[in-house]
């Protein structure tokens, strides 16, 4: 599986450099996402700019990523989805479950907003 990782202080951008996210790649993607979270990545942006086709196994790997990062209070965002992947997510009624944004830049803004909201919640719980 071809990909690149850009680790920043608040987030990591995982750019998948494959045209198909299917049963041949989904298990590897799941493993990579779980490993990143275990290594301390709290917020992950999955840049799917190169992905033109996704099947149900690929969708499953996205759900694993979403659950993995959310369980520790982080956020998992999908960016640059193809029309095909967007349709599959909508047909599966997962557009209300997954965080989807048009660009990586907007996803980065959403990470900062998410962290800010979490910090405000923690402060108000301490009072």
N, C-alpha and C positions, 0 to 999 in steps of 0.2 A: 504494500500500500504506500502510495506517495503522498506526502504531506509536509507542511512546515509548521513550526511552532514559534510564536513570538511571545515570550513571557515578559510581562510588565508587573509592576508592584501590585496593582489592584486587579488585574485580569490576565488571562492568556488567550491569544487568538490562535486557534487551530485551523489552518487552511488545508482543506482536503483537496488534493490535486489529482483527482480521479474523475472520469466522466460518468461512471456508474457506481452507485452505492447499493449493492445487492448482496445476495447470500455469500458471495466469495469474499467480500470486504467487511461485512457487518460484524462478524466476530472479532476481527482485528481492531476495528474502530471502538467497539465496546471495551476491549482490553486497554487500549490507549487512553480512553476517557477515564476509566476507573483508576488507572495508574497515575494520571495527572492529578486527580483528586486526592489520591493517597499520598502523593508527594507534596501536597500543600496548596495546590491551586484551588482557590475558593470560587472564582467566577470564570466561566469559560464562554468564549464566543467561537462558534463553529462557522467558519467562512466556507460556504458551499458554492462559491462562484463557478468552479469548474464542473460541478456535478450537474449533469443534464437528465439523468434517470435515477429514480429511487424505487425500490420494491418494498414489500412488506418487511423483509428482514432488515433493510436499511432503516425503515421507520422504527422498527424495534430497537435498533442501536441508538437512535435519537431519543427514544423514550428512556432508555437506560441512562444515557447521559443526563437527561433532564432530572430524573429521580436522584441520581448520584450527587449532583451538585446542589440540589434543593434541600436534601436531607441535612446538610450542615449549614443551612442558612445562606448559601451562595445562590448564584443565578446562572442559568444555562440559556444562551441565546443563539438562535439560528439566523444567519445573515446571508444575503445574496442567493436566495432560493430560486431555482428554475421554475418555470411555469408548471412543468410536469410535477415536481416535488410539492409545490404549493397546492395543486389540485388534489394530489394523493392525501395530503394532510387534511384538507377540507372535507374530502369524501369520507375519510376516517373519523371526522369530527374531532380532530386533535388540535385544531387552530385555537381552541379555547384553553388548551393544556400547555402547549409549547409557546415559548417566547420567540416571536418571529419579527425581525426588523429588516428593512430593505438594504441597509448598508452596515458595514463594520463600524463606521463612524457613529451612526445612531446607536448601535449596540454598545459602544464604549460609553456614550452618554448615559445609556440605561443602566450600565454597571455602576457608574458613579452615583446615580440617583438611588439605585437599590441599596448601596452601601450607606448613603446618607440617611435613608429612611430607617434602615436597621439600627444605625447609631442613635437616631432620635428615639426609637422605640426603647432601646436599652437605657437611655438616659431617663426617660419618663417612668420606666419600671423601677429605677433606683430611687426616685423621689417618693 
